[in-house]
Amino acid sequence: MKVKVSKKLYIGENAHKDHRKIIKNVKKSKLQFNVFLIIMSDDENGLVEIYPSYIFLHPHFKKTEISIVGISKGYNEAVELVKVMTEECYNECGNVNLKSYFEF
């Protein structure tokens, strides 16, 4: 799996200490519990999706490319990060097109 990480990566408070290790483990396809990734959606609306990191261990994703824009420990923290991303994107750009905000 090819993994791209945004330069504007949003990191949850609980994941901040381990974020480099989390990214390394995602790239190495290692199992991580309670780690959620916020990735760019493939659709043209510029939206994001939240997934538990273990979902990317499935063979289906071996030939897939993902663009990570956020990392959290826990689903609720991921939802909060998406809220913050969306608010900051709107304040900075005047819209909620996160794909252009993260420059993917």
Backbone torsions as a table, in degrees:
resi	resn	phi	psi	omega
1	MET	NA	135.2	176.6
2	LYS	-92.5	129.9	-177.0
3	VAL	-119.8	124.0	172.5
4	LYS	-110.2	139.7	-180.0
5	VAL	-119.5	128.4	-178.6
6	SER	-65.4	145.6	173.4
7	LYS	-68.1	-24.1	177.7
8	LYS	-97.7	39.1	-175.7
9	LEU	-58.9	128.8	175.6
10	TYR	-94.9	131.4	-176.6
11	ILE	-125.7	126.5	178.0
12	GLY	-66.8	154.8	-178.5
13	GLU	-55.9	-41.1	-178.3
14	ASN	-75.9	-20.1	-179.0
15	ALA	-97.4	-9.9	-172.5
16	HIS	-56.7	-44.3	-177.0
17	LYS	-62.0	-35.2	-173.6
18	ASP	-108.6	13.2	-170.1
19	HIS	-61.5	-36.0	178.6
20	ARG	-66.8	-41.0	178.3
21	LYS	-66.4	-39.6	178.6
22	ILE	-60.8	-47.4	179.8
23	ILE	-62.1	-44.7	178.9
24	LYS	-59.5	-43.5	179.9
25	ASN	-67.3	-34.9	176.0
26	VAL	-63.8	-45.6	-179.6
27	LYS	-64.1	-31.1	179.6
28	LYS	-90.7	3.2	-179.4
29	SER	57.7	46.6	177.1
30	LYS	-97.3	145.2	180.0
31	LEU	-70.3	131.3	177.7
32	GLN	-136.0	130.7	-178.9
33	PHE	-93.4	142.3	175.9
34	ASN	61.9	22.8	175.9
35	VAL	-105.3	127.3	180.0
36	PHE	-118.3	139.2	178.8
37	LEU	-111.3	137.2	174.2
38	ILE	-104.5	117.4	-175.6
39	ILE	-122.5	158.0	176.1
40	MET	-70.3	136.4	176.5
41	SER	-74.2	154.7	177.2
42	ASP	-78.2	-14.7	-177.7
43	ASP	-74.2	168.1	-174.8
44	GLU	-85.4	-0.8	-177.8
45	ASN	-76.9	-9.9	179.3
46	GLY	73.9	29.5	-178.9
47	LEU	-94.9	169.9	178.5
48	VAL	-117.0	163.1	178.1
49	GLU	-130.5	149.1	179.2
50	ILE	-109.7	128.7	178.6
51	TYR	-136.3	145.5	168.6
52	PRO	-68.7	141.6	-173.4
53	SER	-61.3	-28.6	-177.4
54	TYR	-66.2	-19.5	-179.6
55	ILE	-61.8	-28.1	-177.7
56	PHE	-80.5	0.8	173.7
57	LEU	-81.1	-16.2	-179.6
58	HIS	-63.9	139.2	-178.5
59	PRO	-55.1	-26.3	179.0
60	HIS	-55.4	-32.1	-174.1
61	PHE	-89.6	-0.8	-177.7
62	LYS	-59.3	-33.7	-178.3
63	LYS	-105.0	20.0	-176.2
64	THR	-103.7	153.3	173.3
65	GLU	-111.4	131.6	176.0
66	ILE	-120.9	147.0	178.3
67	SER	-116.0	107.5	-176.8
68	ILE	-85.8	128.2	177.4
69	VAL	-117.6	-8.5	179.9
70	GLY	-159.4	149.7	179.0
71	ILE	-134.6	135.8	177.8
72	SER	-144.0	163.8	169.8
73	LYS	-112.4	103.7	-177.7
74	GLY	106.6	143.0	-177.8
75	TYR	-65.6	-42.5	-178.6
76	ASN	-61.0	-37.5	177.3
77	GLU	-65.9	-36.8	177.6
78	ALA	-63.7	-42.9	178.7
79	VAL	-61.9	-42.3	177.8
80	GLU	-62.1	-39.9	178.6
81	LEU	-63.6	-41.1	178.4
82	VAL	-62.3	-39.4	177.5
83	LYS	-61.3	-46.6	179.8
84	VAL	-63.9	-44.2	178.5
85	MET	-56.8	-47.9	-176.8
86	THR	-63.8	-43.8	179.0
87	GLU	-63.5	-44.0	-179.3
88	GLU	-67.7	-38.2	176.8
89	CYS	-61.6	-46.3	-179.7
90	TYR	-63.0	-43.7	-179.0
91	ASN	-65.8	-35.4	-177.0
92	GLU	-84.8	-37.7	-171.9
93	CYS	-110.3	-18.3	-177.0
94	GLY	82.7	7.2	176.4
95	ASN	-148.1	179.8	179.8
96	VAL	-117.5	33.9	176.0
97	ASN	-82.1	89.3	-175.4
98	LEU	-66.8	-26.7	179.8
99	LYS	-62.9	-43.6	178.0
100	SER	-74.3	-32.1	177.8
101	TYR	-62.1	-42.4	179.7
102	PHE	-88.7	0.0	174.4
103	GLU	60.4	43.9	174.4
104	PHE	-103.7	NA	NA
